[in-house]
Amino acid sequence: MLIVALAQSFPVIIAGAVVFGFGIGWFVPNLMTASMKNVPASRQGRAVGLLKGVHLLASPLGVVLVEPVTRVMGPQGAILVVALLSFAALGVFVFRLVSRRAAPPMTPDPSIATQ
């Protein structure tokens, strides 16, 4: 999205869209695979439904949410805002993932159980 937002010519816009398409094509299946590893078998159907539902609703909700920004900032500004928000969301995701892996596993304190 950042490539598209900063593009000054139509070929660069197309190249940015291709990069974005490859990214989404890689991200969605890997998200499903990673999610299924962390969800018990009894809840996997619900998890897949939630992920696919959010993915399905993202397009129409994105149009509704981005349209006012487009009116104020123009199409290039709106794409830039979406790109920056995407990078911020990625940063939060990576931070949570790293902090979850860095935190020591919680083990029950035996002294509390005996009281």
N, C-alpha and C positions, 0 to 999 in steps of 0.2 A: 504494500500500500504506500509506503514511503517513496518508492521509486515512481509510482503513478502520481503522487502528490507533487513531487519536485520536477516532474518531466516537463520539458519545454517543446517536445515534438511528439507527433502521433506514433512513430515507431518506438519511442521510449515508453510511451503509455502501453503499447501492446506488449513490449518486453516485460514491463512491470506486472501486467495482468497475467502473463504466462508464469512468471516467478510466483505470484500469489496463488495461481491455480495449482502449481506443483506443491507449494507449501500446504495448502488445504488438502490436497490429495494424499499427502504424507501424514498430516496431522490427525485427521479424523480416524483412520483405521488404527493408528498407534494409540490414540486416546482410548478407543474402545478396548484394545488389547490390554493396555495398562490398567484400565478401570476394572476389567474382569478379573485381573489378578488380585485385586484388593477387595473384591466383593464376594461374600459367601454364595455358594451355588444357589441357595434358596432365594436370593435377592437379585440375581443377575438379570432376570427379565425386567424387573422394575428399574434397575440401573440403566439398562440399554434403552428402555422406553423414555426415561428421563433425559438421557443424553441426546437421543434422536429428536425428542420433542423440542428441546432447547435449540438444537441445530435447525430444526424446521421453522421455529418461530423467529429466529434471528433475522432472517431476511425481511419479512414484513415489518417487524418492530424496528429494525435498523432504518428502514425508509422513513417511518414516522418520526423517529428521533433525530435523524440527520437532516431532514428537510428544513427545519427552522435554521439550522446552522448554515445550510447551503444558501438560504435567502440572505443571510447577513454577510457571510464570508466568501460566497461563490463556491463553485464546485471544487476548485483546487484547495481552497481553505478547508472545506468540509472533509475532503479526503485526508488532508494533513492532520486534522483533529482526530479523525478515526484512527489513523496510523499511530499517532502519539498515545491515544488511549489504549490501543492494542499493545504497544510496547510497555506501557504502565501495567497492564494486566499480566503480561508475560513476566515482568519483574516481580510482581506480587506472587505469581505462581511459582517461579523459581525460588524466591525467598522462602516460601512456605515449604516447598519440597526439600530444600537444603536444611532448613531448621528442623524439619521433622526427622530427617536422617541423622542430623548431628546430635539431637537430644538423646540422652541415655534412655533405654527402655525402662518403663516404670515397673518396679517389682514391689510386691507387698512387703511392708515392714513386719517381720515376725514378732517384734515386741508389741505391736498394736493388737495383733490377733490374740495374744495371750491375756490381754487385760479384760 
